[in-house]
Structure formats: structure tokens, C-alpha cells
């Protein structure tokens, strides 16, 4: 890529990220005003390039260059436009704008493709506002989404969706959900430290790990902190800490690469002078083997069941499950050859985070390209990737699209 192309990519990234100016990190929660402004801007850039733009009922945007020979064969690229609360500058957005840059570069250097190239800006992936993830790609692939779910403010998904999507009806935009593509490629930051620690430039994704999410509920007895003897307490928080500590140790014993995270906890009554009587905490666990995840789920239930007392009861509920997703070997091999030809140092690896690619892989041949994340940080304002690595990812993507569509 040239300096001009780098400046263009940087300008577009800064333009979208500038919509959250004055806030901590990026806050493009699905259907929020910032989300609407970002998706509108992406649409305008697509229209400026002469792409055929359509928006579906969920606000996912599709931008096509019709093929000259096989217009019905669609080579798709893209990612999601939304973020977590106080998120980073590149998660999702880089895949959308990197795809746009690759398409623009191809149009300038090679003209229209033989097969249709489609850029997809998925409406939502993160699950940060409503209690469901991947709603954009689920809708595109005809999977069911609960329209009645609500956000923390009580606003329904359905009402938020209708209001926001209506604002994307810009001149030149068609309201439609196009057919599924022949292939899908997602360009993304790694969101972890493996590439940066090994000083590698490109990661080629073989699979996306499976994950399970649980809520553990501990019920004790709230009582006075000063008058209740220590040996007569039914302290729900103390039990929760015991469970967390034991489960973390058991996870490491089972497999040192199995991730175990407690990211959310609620304590009641949450007062300094009252013994906690009710506690809930989350568990997020991920790995590239269904067998390991099954074993650990059994361990979770076993540990929670065994740590009961006369006055303290605990239960566990699994509320989310996604299986290990294996990506396309043929596309992986082709991208490996391109990376080698371009002289990029690379490795093949599984993704520890979930992506729209795991939804798309259910319906079409799918692959992912990673670039390094500085210090392995993601989902935080400090998320960063060097300009050189951003460019390498777009260059590899461009060549992959050229090989697939021209």
C-alpha cells in the first residue's frame, strides 16, 4: 500500500472513532446514536466509491461490486461496526474499513472483478447492550433472534432496531437482505498477545474456540456484621470466593490453556456492615476442544454441588454455549501462500475470542486474518495496533480477494 492509501485508512478509522470524542474509549453499542452515525458514514463512503448499498432489517449494511462474469458468485469480506462499552479503536471496525480499503485498491488497480465482491458491516456482534451476541450475522444467516429482549434501561431490541434502522435509509440505499456469499473473509486484530510476543506479523486462523458461560447463585443468610459470631455465619460471599478459587485451580489442572474468567459479580445487600446473604457471579470458559469444555462443565456442577452447607445453597446455570468452529482449510492454505509470497512472518492459530466468522462458517466457506495487538490488549481504550501491521493485514486481504474474485 502507498502512503496515500495508509492516510486514507487512518483517516477513516479516526473519523469513526472521533464519534466517541470526549468519552472513555469507544461506545458504539448497537442502535445507539453513535452506532447510527458510524453506519451512516460507512454507507456514504461506499456510495462515494460507486458500490451498490443495501441495508437489512437489523441494520447490517452490504456494499457490492457486481461481478462482470459471475455476478451470482459473491466473495464477501467484513466484520462488525459495534463495540463493547468503553472499547477499543480497532475491534470490528478494522475489518470493515480494512475491507473497504481493499475493495477501493482493487478497483483502482484491477477494475471490476469477475465475481461480485461484497463488504459487510454487521450491525452487532458484541452483546454489550442486549443479552445476545452476533445478532447481525445470525439474522443474515437466518438464525432466530429474540426481538423481545430488553437492554438495562428497559428498551426493547425491536423498538431500538426499528428506530435506528430507519435512520440508515439514505438516498441511494436499498432496503434488502441479499443472498449468502460463496466465501467470507474477516480481517481482525488478534485481541491477544501471541503474535506480538513472538514478533509475528500475521495470524491465519484455523478455528474459533468453543465457549460456555454460566451464572452461579449462592444463597446464605444476611446478618449483622458485628453481632454474628464467625462460626455461626452463612456468608454467601465467602462461599463464592471459595468456589471461584477451587474452580480456577481445577481448570488449570484439567488443561493449562483452558481459560477461566469471573468477570461479573453481584453482592446483596452490598453494605459494609452486613454479612452478604446473596451473591451471583459469572463464569466464562473457552477452549478449542469440546471434550475439555464438557469435562470442565461437569467439574463446575460437581464443585458447586459439593460445596453446600446447612445454611448456604449454591446453583449453577449455563446460559450460553457455542461449539468449536473449524474454518475453511482451502482458504487458509491459499492465504498462507499469499503471506509467504509477500514475505510476512506468520503462524496458524485458533482464535480465543468469538467472531462473526463462527456464524458465517455455518453457511459458507470462511477464513480469518489476524494482525498483532500491542501488549495483547483489547476491549479497552488502550487497544492498539501499529500502522505497519494494519497495512500488512489489508495488503494480504487485498491479494486474497484478488485471487478469489478476479
N, C-alpha and C positions, 0 to 999 in steps of 0.2 A: 504494500500500500504506500501511497505517496503522502507527503506532508499535508497536502490539501485534503486527502481522504481522512487522515488522522484528525485534522482540525474539525472536519465535518462530523465525525463520530463523537468527538469530545463535545462539540457544541450541542449536539442533540441530547447527549447524556446530561449536560449541565442545564439545558432548557427544562427537561422533565424534572430533574432533581431540584431545580430552582422553584418549583411549585410548592415545595415544603419549606421555603425560606422562613427563617425565624423559629422553626420548630426543632425539636431534638430528633435528628435522624429523618428518615423518610416515612411518610404516613399515608400511603395510597391504599387505604383499606377499601375493599370493593364497594363501589357505588357511592363513595364519599365525594364531595366536591372536588378534591384534589385528583381522585381517580378519574372523574369525568373530564377534567381539564387535560390530564395526561393522555387519555384515549383519544380525545378530540385532536390533540396535537399530532399524535401518530397518524391519525386519519388524514390530516391536512398534508403531512409530508408524503404520504402515499399518493394522494391525489395530485400533488405537485409533480411527482415522477410519472404520472400517467397510468398508475395502476388502477385496476378495477376493484373498487372497495365495496364490501358488504358487511353488515353488522347483524348478528343473530339476536334472538330474544333475550339472551343473557348478557349481551354487550361484548361478546368476543368479536374481534374485528379480523376480517380476511381480506388480503390485498393480493390480487393476481396479476401476473404477466401471462396472458394466454399463449399457449404453445402454437407454433406455426405448422407443425406436422401432426402431433398427437396432443391436441388440447385437452382431451379427456383423461390423460395421464398426468397426475398432479404430484409434483415434488414439493413438499411442504417444509417450512422452517419456521421456528418461532419459540416463544416462551410466554410467560405471564406478565401482566402490567401491574398487578397489585403487590403490596409489601406487607410485612408484619408491622405492628406498631413500633415506632422508633427504629425502623430497619435501616439497611444499608443502601448504597447508591447503585449497586450493580445486579443484585439478586433479581432474576427475572428480566429486568429492563435491558440488561446487556444482550440477552438472547433475542429480544425484539429488535432493538436498534442495531445490533450486530448483523442480524438478518436483513434489515433494511439496507444497511451499508453494502452488504454482499450483493444484493439484488441491483443496487444502483451501479456498483462496479462492473457487474456482468453486462448490464445494459450498455454501458459506455464502451466496454472493450469487445463485446461479442454480439451485441444486438439482441433481438428477441430469441428465446430458447425454442427448441423443437417441442419440448414438453412444457406444460404450464408450471410455473413456479409460484407458490403461494406463501406469503408471510402471514403468520397467525399471531395475534396479540390476545392471548387468553384473558378472559375477564377476571378470573380468580383462581388461585392455587393454594394460598397460604392458610385459609381457615381462621383468619385473625379477627374477623367481625362476626361471622355466623358459624355455628358449630358443625361445619362440614368443610372438607377440603376438595380441591380440584373441580369445583362446580363448573368452571368454564369448559374444561376438556371432557368432563362427564357429560355435559349437555351436548357437546359436539359429537361424542361417540354414542349418543342415545342411551346413556345410563340415567337412572332415576335420581332426581334431586328433590329434597323436601322443601317445597315452596312455603310451607307454613312456619319454618323455623324463624326465630327472632334473635336480634342482637341484644347486648346488655341493656340497651335503652328501651327495649320492647318493640322496636321497629321490625316489621316482618320482612323477610327476604323478598317476598313477592312485591310489596309496596316499594321497597328501596330499588328493586330491579326495574320496575316499570318507570319510575321517575327518572332514574339515571340513564337508562337505555334510550328514552325519548329524547334526551339531550344530544345523542350521537347521530341524530337524523339530519346530517349536514347535506348541503347541496352536492349532488354527485354520488351520494351513498345509497346503495340498495339495501333494503331490509330482507335478509335471507340467510339461511344456513346452508352452505354448499356441501357437496358430497365429500366423502372421505378421500384422503390422498393415497397415492401409491407408496410413498415413503414419508417419514417425518424425521427431521434432524433438529436437535435442541442444543444450542450453544449456551454455556453457563459457566459461571465461576465455580471453583471446586467447593467452596464453603468449608474447607478443612485444610490441614497442614501438610498432607502427604507430598504434593507437588513442590511446594515451596521448601519443605525440609530437605528434599532430595535434589533441589535445584533443577527441576524438570520444567519444560515449557508447555507441554500438552498432556492432558489425560484423556484416554479413549475409554469410554465406559462400557463395561461388559454386562453389568447387571445393576439393578437398584434393589437395595436391601429390603427385606420384609420388615414390617414393624407392627408392634402391638401397643395399645395404650389402655391403661387401667385406672380406675379410681378405687382407692382403699378408704373405707369408712371405719373409724374407731369410735365406739361409744363407751364412755366412762361415766363418772358422776362429778358434776361441778360442785365445788365446796369451798369453804373459807380457807385461804392460804395460810392464815396464822393459827387457826384453832384445830385444824385437822392433822392428827399425828401422821408421820411419814409412813408408818406401817399399816395405816388404815385408808390410804388414798386409792382412788380409782382414776388415776391420771391418764387421760386419753392421749395427751401429747407425749408423755414419757413412753407409752406403748408404741406410738407412731415412730418415734426416734429409734426404738429397739427394732421394729420391723424394718425400717429403712436400712439400718446398719447391717442386719443379718442378710437382707436381700442383696445388698451391694456385694457383700462377701461371697454369697452363693453364686451370683452372676459371674464374678471373676473366676471362681473355682470351676464353673461349667465351661467357660471359654473366655480367655483374656480379651478377645476382640468383640465380645458381646457388649453393647452399650446399655447402660442403666442410668436413667435420669429421673430425679424427682424435681419437677420444675414448678409445681403449684401446690400450695398448702393453705388450708383454711382452718383456723382455730377458733373455737367458741367456748366461752364468751369473749375471749381475746382481751382480757383485763388483767392487769399486773397482779392484783391481789386475790384472784380466783383461780382455783385449780381447773384446768381445761376439762370440760366434760364431753366435748365432741370435736373430732378432727377428721378432715379428709385430706388426702394427698394423692397426687397423680404419679403414675409410673409410665415412662416411655422407654421401650426396649427395642433394639434393632439388630439384625444380623443377616448375612447372606445365605443362611441355611434354615429352611423351615423346621427341620428336625431339632435344631438347637433352640429355636423360638418355642416350639411345642414343649420341650423339656423344661424350659425356664417358666413357662406359664404354669406348668404343673407344680414347680417349686414355689411360685408365688402363692398359689392356692394352698399348698401344704403349709408353708410358713405362717400364713395368716390364720389358718385353721388351728394350728398347734399353739399359737400364742394367744390363748384365751384365758381369762381368769373368771372368778365368780362374778365380779362386778364390771369387767371390761370385755366387750364383744367386738369383733372385727369382721368385716366382709370385704370382698373384692369383686369388682365388676369390670369386665373387659368391654370397652365401648368403641374401640376402633381396631381394625385388623386389615393389613394389606400384605399380600404374599410377595415373595421374592419375584422380581420381574427380570427375565433374561432378554437382553436387547439383541438386535439382528447381527449375526456373525458375518454376513456378507458385507454389509455396510461398514462394520468395524474393520474388517480386513482392508477394504478399499481406503478408508481413512488412514489406516496405519501406513499404507504405501504412500499416500499423499504426504503425510507428516515426514516420513523418511526422505522422500524426494525433496521436500522443502528444507531439509536439514534441521528440523525441530526435534529436540530431545523429548522423548515421550515414554509413557507407560500405560498399560492397560489395568484398569481398576474398577471395583464396584463402587457405586455411589452410596454414601451413608445417609443421604437426605432423599426425601421423596420429591418427585418431579412430575410435570405433566406427561413426560415421556412414558411413565409407567401406565398411564391411562391410554395413551396413543398406541402403545405396544400391543394392546389387546386387539386392535383392529387393523394395524398396518405395520410394515417393517420400520423399525425405529432405532435411532442411534443418538448418542450424546457426545459432545466435545467439551472438555473442561480446560480452563486456564487457571493458573495459580491464584490463590487468595493470600495476600500478605499477612503473615502471622497466623494464618488459618482462621481469621475472624470473619464471621458472617452473622446476619440477623442483628446487626448492631451498627451504630453510626460510624464506628471505626473500620467497617468493611472497606477493603481497598484492593485494587489490582493495578499493576504498573501499565502504563500506556503501551509499552512494548509487548506485553503479554496479551493485552486487549487486541492489539493489531494482529498478532500471530493467530489468535483464535478466529478472527474474521477472515484472514487470508486462507486458513485451512478450510473454513466453511465455504468460502467462495469457490475454491477449487473442487470441493466435494459437490456443490451444486452444479458447477460447470460439467463435471463428469457425469452426473445423473441426468441432467436436463438438456444438454446440447449435443 
